[in-house]
Amino acid sequence: MTEAIAGPEIERLIQLLAKLPGLGPRSARRAALHLIRKREALLAPLADAMQVAAERIVVCEACGNIDTRQPCSICADLRRDQTTLVVVETVADLWALERAGAMKARYHVLGGTLSPLDGIGPKDLNLDRLAARAADGVKEVILALNATVDGQTTAHYITDLLSHLGITVTRLAHGVPVGGELDYLDEGTLSAAMRQRTGMG
């Protein structure tokens, strides 16, 4: 076991930083040293921002997004299409779609996907709330779920769950990404792209 090279407070900072996605022990040490060198400009403001965030962040009761207000900023925006609901697995997926700016609709965060191998069933996801929201004036539910086995299983389950409502259930197209070269794509992506081909013009 390696000996500590700094005081326990700095070691704890490094250990906590190392738990962040994309940061291992070496990256965490570099980040900690950078924060310490820029104590006034970075470390103190970051500590304050994290304290405020920890106190004020809430999960939106309507959609499952995280924000500092209830309902969240997206749900409170009356300019959004109230008849369209975009279903996503996680808040990260919601934020990615918002960055893309593809459409101004409402969202619903499931909190994951069905995964029998991991012991995640329908009761573990935000499905009851989804059914209630879909029944309240929604005309289309867009399933923006990942193209994984669990994502597709969840999509089929939701389609069955909402089938009695008489609303349109669609999913994101899968296939060749913008700027993608065919030679670099896997067979599954190419096959999906061929099956979901569309007309020109």
C-alpha positions as CSV (number, residue, x, y, z in Angstrom):
1,M,0.0,0.0,0.0
2,T,1.3,3.4,-0.9
3,E,1.9,6.0,1.8
4,A,-0.2,9.2,1.8
5,I,1.7,12.1,0.2
6,A,-0.5,14.8,1.6
7,G,-2.7,15.6,4.5
8,P,-5.9,13.6,5.1
9,E,-8.1,16.5,3.8
10,I,-6.2,16.6,0.4
11,E,-6.2,12.8,0.2
12,R,-10.0,12.8,0.8
13,L,-10.4,15.4,-2.0
14,I,-8.5,13.2,-4.4
15,Q,-10.4,10.1,-3.4
16,L,-13.8,11.8,-4.0
17,L,-12.7,13.3,-7.3
18,A,-11.5,9.8,-8.4
19,K,-15.1,8.6,-8.1
20,L,-16.3,11.0,-10.8
21,P,-17.0,9.5,-14.3
22,G,-13.9,9.8,-16.5
23,L,-11.5,10.4,-13.6
24,G,-9.2,7.8,-12.2
25,P,-6.6,8.3,-9.4
26,R,-4.1,10.0,-11.6
27,S,-6.6,12.4,-13.2
28,A,-8.1,13.1,-9.7
29,R,-4.6,14.0,-8.4
30,R,-4.1,16.4,-11.3
31,A,-7.6,17.9,-10.8
32,A,-7.0,18.3,-7.1
33,L,-3.6,20.0,-7.6
34,H,-5.2,22.4,-10.1
35,L,-8.0,23.3,-7.7
36,I,-5.6,23.8,-4.9
37,R,-3.3,26.0,-7.0
38,K,-6.4,28.1,-8.0
39,R,-7.9,28.1,-4.5
40,E,-9.4,31.6,-4.7
41,A,-10.6,31.4,-8.3
42,L,-11.8,27.8,-8.4
43,L,-11.7,25.8,-5.2
44,A,-13.7,28.1,-3.0
45,P,-16.4,29.0,-5.7
46,L,-16.7,25.3,-6.5
47,A,-17.2,24.4,-2.9
48,D,-19.8,27.1,-2.5
49,A,-21.6,26.0,-5.7
50,M,-21.7,22.4,-4.6
51,Q,-23.0,23.3,-1.2
52,V,-25.9,25.4,-2.8
53,A,-26.6,22.6,-5.3
54,A,-26.7,19.9,-2.5
55,E,-29.3,22.0,-0.6
56,R,-31.5,23.1,-3.5
57,I,-31.5,20.3,-6.1
58,V,-34.8,18.4,-6.3
59,V,-36.3,15.7,-8.6
60,C,-39.2,17.1,-10.6
61,E,-42.4,15.3,-9.5
62,A,-43.9,15.6,-13.0
63,C,-41.1,14.3,-15.3
64,G,-38.2,13.1,-13.1
65,N,-35.7,15.8,-14.3
66,I,-33.4,17.4,-11.8
67,D,-33.6,21.1,-11.1
68,T,-33.7,23.6,-8.3
69,R,-37.4,24.3,-8.7
70,Q,-40.6,22.3,-8.6
71,P,-41.9,21.7,-11.3
72,C,-38.6,21.9,-13.3
73,S,-37.9,24.6,-15.8
74,I,-38.9,22.4,-18.7
75,C,-42.3,21.3,-17.2
76,A,-43.0,25.0,-16.3
77,D,-42.4,26.2,-19.9
78,L,-45.9,26.6,-21.3
79,R,-44.4,27.2,-24.8
80,R,-43.6,23.5,-25.1
81,D,-45.8,21.1,-27.1
82,Q,-48.2,19.8,-24.4
83,T,-49.4,17.0,-26.6
84,T,-46.0,15.3,-27.1
85,L,-44.1,13.4,-24.5
86,V,-40.5,12.3,-25.1
87,V,-39.5,9.2,-22.9
88,V,-35.9,8.9,-21.9
89,E,-33.9,6.6,-19.7
90,T,-31.9,9.1,-17.7
91,V,-31.6,12.8,-17.0
92,A,-28.4,12.8,-19.1
93,D,-30.4,11.6,-22.1
94,L,-32.9,14.4,-21.5
95,W,-30.1,17.0,-21.4
96,A,-28.5,15.6,-24.6
97,L,-31.8,16.0,-26.5
98,E,-32.3,19.5,-25.1
99,R,-28.8,20.5,-26.3
100,A,-29.7,19.2,-29.7
101,G,-32.7,21.5,-29.7
102,A,-34.6,19.0,-32.0
103,M,-38.1,19.8,-30.6
104,K,-39.8,21.7,-27.8
105,A,-41.8,18.9,-26.2
106,R,-42.2,17.7,-22.6
107,Y,-40.1,14.8,-21.2
108,H,-40.5,11.8,-19.0
109,V,-37.5,10.2,-17.3
110,L,-37.9,6.5,-16.6
111,G,-34.9,6.2,-14.3
112,G,-33.4,3.3,-16.3
113,T,-34.6,0.3,-18.4
114,L,-36.1,-3.0,-17.7
115,S,-33.3,-5.5,-17.0
116,P,-34.3,-8.9,-15.6
117,L,-30.6,-9.9,-15.3
118,D,-30.1,-6.9,-13.0
119,G,-33.3,-7.4,-11.1
120,I,-34.9,-4.2,-12.6
121,G,-38.6,-4.7,-13.3
122,P,-41.6,-2.4,-14.1
123,K,-42.1,-1.4,-10.5
124,D,-38.5,-0.1,-10.4
125,L,-39.1,2.4,-13.2
126,N,-41.3,5.6,-13.4
127,L,-43.9,3.8,-15.5
128,D,-47.1,4.4,-13.5
129,R,-46.5,8.2,-13.8
130,L,-45.8,7.8,-17.5
131,A,-49.2,6.1,-18.1
132,A,-51.0,8.8,-16.1
133,R,-49.3,11.6,-18.0
134,A,-49.9,9.9,-21.4
135,A,-53.6,9.7,-20.6
136,D,-53.8,13.4,-19.9
137,G,-54.2,15.0,-23.4
138,V,-51.0,13.5,-25.0
139,K,-51.3,12.6,-28.7
140,E,-47.8,11.2,-29.3
141,V,-45.2,9.5,-27.1
142,I,-41.7,9.4,-28.5
143,L,-39.5,6.6,-27.1
144,A,-36.0,8.1,-27.1
145,L,-34.4,5.0,-25.6
146,N,-31.0,3.6,-26.2
147,A,-30.6,1.0,-28.9
148,T,-29.7,-1.8,-26.5
149,V,-31.4,-5.0,-25.7
150,D,-32.8,-3.6,-22.5
151,G,-33.8,-0.3,-24.2
152,Q,-35.7,-2.2,-26.9
153,T,-37.4,-4.5,-24.3
154,T,-38.5,-1.4,-22.4
155,A,-39.8,0.2,-25.6
156,H,-41.9,-2.8,-26.3
157,Y,-43.2,-2.9,-22.7
158,I,-44.2,0.8,-22.9
159,T,-45.9,0.3,-26.3
160,D,-48.0,-2.4,-24.7
161,L,-48.6,-0.4,-21.6
162,L,-50.0,2.6,-23.6
163,S,-51.8,0.6,-26.3
164,H,-55.3,1.1,-24.8
165,L,-55.0,4.9,-24.9
166,G,-55.2,5.2,-28.7
167,I,-52.2,7.5,-28.9
168,T,-49.3,7.4,-31.4
169,V,-46.1,5.7,-30.0
170,T,-43.0,6.3,-32.0
171,R,-39.3,5.8,-31.5
172,L,-36.1,7.4,-32.7
173,A,-34.7,6.3,-36.0
174,H,-31.6,4.1,-35.8
175,G,-28.9,3.9,-38.4
176,V,-26.2,5.9,-40.1
177,P,-25.2,9.0,-38.0
178,V,-24.7,12.3,-39.7
179,G,-21.2,12.4,-41.0
180,G,-20.8,8.7,-40.5
181,E,-18.9,6.6,-43.1
182,L,-20.3,3.2,-43.9
183,D,-17.0,1.4,-43.7
184,Y,-16.6,2.3,-40.0
185,L,-20.1,1.3,-38.9
186,D,-21.0,-2.0,-37.3
187,E,-23.3,-4.5,-39.0
188,G,-26.2,-3.9,-36.6
189,T,-26.2,-0.2,-37.3
190,L,-26.0,-0.8,-41.1
191,S,-28.8,-3.3,-40.9
192,A,-31.0,-1.0,-38.9
193,A,-30.3,1.9,-41.4
194,M,-31.3,-0.3,-44.3
195,R,-34.5,-1.4,-42.7
196,Q,-35.5,2.2,-41.8
197,R,-34.6,3.8,-45.1
198,T,-36.7,6.8,-46.1
199,G,-37.6,8.5,-49.4
200,M,-35.5,11.3,-51.0
201,G,-37.3,14.6,-50.9
